Amino acid sequence: MMPTSSAEEQNLVSAFVQDKKGVALPSFDDFRRRDQTEEGRDQAVPPPLARAPRTSPEEQTAQEKLFELLTFDTIDDRVERSDEAAYDNTARILGRGTASVGGAYILPYLQSGHMLLLGVLLLASTISYPGFPLTQVPDEYRALLKEGLVITYVVNAATAVYSRGIAAAKQEPVGFWFGKIFLLGGLAFGELKQIEPMPEKRYPNQK
C-alpha cells in the first residue's frame, strides 16, 4: 500500500465531515467559535438578580418568589392588600393595624404586650402582699414606678386630646380613640394615623 500525502489526508478528512448532499457538518473550530461567542454574550448581560424588569407576582413561580425574597431588593415595599376588610370595631379593639411586608399583623401582639406590662406595673406599684415577688417591691422602687406612670399618662392625655381632631377628620369614633390613646399612648396614636378611610367615608356623596 502506497503512503498517502498530506493533501490526500486533508481531502479524506473533508470528505468524511460531509454528508451525501455535500453539506459541511460543524467542526471543532465551529464549536470553539460558538463557545467564545456565548462567553462574550454572558459577560455583556447582567446577572438575573440585577436585572431591572421583574415579572408580576401572579406570573411568578414559587422558586422565583423565593429568589426575589432572598435578594432583599423589595424589603421596603409594603404589601398592597386590596381585599383588606374595613376597619370595624373588632379591628379597633384588637388593634389590627396595617400588614407588614410579609402580610403579617404585628400590632395586636404589641398591644397585648403593652396591656400585660401595664398590669404588671400596676400590680407592683399599688399592691403590697407578702409571698409574691411582684407585691414585695421596696417602697423606693414603688414610688419610682408610680411617678413614671403619672408622667406617662400625663403625656398620653395630651396625645389623646390632640388625636380628637385626627379621629374626626377620618370619621372614626372620637371617644373610643380618646380612651384607647390615653390607655396605650403612642402605640394607639400610630394605629389611628395609619388607618385609611374607606371609599364611602372619603366620598359620602358618591355611589
SULMO-V275365 format. One record per backbone hydrogen bond with DSSP energy under -0.5 kcal/mol. NH is the residue of the N-H (numbers start at 1). CO is the residue of the C=O. If there is no record, write none. Layout:
nh=NH co=CO
nh=NH co=CO
This chain:
nh=9 co=5
nh=10 co=6
nh=11 co=7
nh=12 co=8
nh=13 co=9
nh=14 co=10
nh=15 co=11
nh=16 co=12
nh=17 co=13
nh=18 co=15
nh=19 co=23
nh=22 co=19
nh=24 co=22
nh=25 co=17
nh=31 co=27
nh=32 co=28
nh=33 co=29
nh=34 co=30
nh=35 co=31
nh=36 co=32
nh=37 co=33
nh=38 co=34
nh=39 co=35
nh=40 co=36
nh=41 co=37
nh=42 co=38
nh=43 co=39
nh=44 co=40
nh=45 co=41
nh=50 co=47
nh=51 co=47
nh=51 co=48
nh=59 co=56
nh=60 co=56
nh=65 co=61
nh=66 co=62
nh=67 co=63
nh=68 co=64
nh=69 co=65
nh=70 co=66
nh=71 co=67
nh=72 co=69
nh=73 co=68
nh=75 co=72
nh=77 co=74
nh=79 co=100
nh=81 co=79
nh=82 co=80
nh=84 co=81
nh=88 co=86
nh=92 co=88
nh=93 co=89
nh=94 co=90
nh=95 co=91
nh=96 co=91
nh=100 co=104
nh=103 co=100
nh=106 co=104
nh=109 co=106
nh=110 co=106
nh=111 co=107
nh=112 co=108
nh=113 co=109
nh=114 co=110
nh=115 co=111
nh=116 co=112
nh=117 co=113
nh=118 co=114
nh=119 co=115
nh=120 co=116
nh=121 co=117
nh=122 co=118
nh=123 co=119
nh=124 co=120
nh=125 co=121
nh=126 co=122
nh=127 co=123
nh=129 co=127
nh=129 co=135
nh=132 co=129
nh=135 co=132
nh=136 co=133
nh=142 co=138
nh=143 co=139
nh=144 co=140
nh=145 co=141
nh=146 co=142
nh=147 co=143
nh=148 co=144
nh=149 co=145
nh=150 co=146
nh=151 co=147
nh=152 co=148
nh=153 co=149
nh=154 co=150
nh=155 co=151
nh=156 co=152
nh=157 co=153
nh=158 co=154
nh=159 co=155
nh=160 co=156
nh=161 co=157
nh=162 co=158
nh=163 co=159
nh=164 co=160
nh=164 co=161
nh=165 co=162
nh=166 co=162
nh=167 co=163
nh=168 co=164
nh=169 co=165
nh=170 co=166
nh=171 co=168
nh=172 co=167
nh=177 co=173
nh=178 co=174
nh=179 co=175
nh=180 co=176
nh=181 co=177
nh=182 co=178
nh=183 co=179
nh=184 co=180
nh=185 co=181
nh=187 co=184
nh=188 co=185
nh=189 co=185
nh=190 co=186
nh=191 co=187
nh=192 co=188
nh=193 co=189
nh=194 co=190
nh=195 co=191
nh=195 co=192
nh=197 co=195
nh=201 co=198
nh=202 co=198
nh=203 co=199
nh=206 co=203
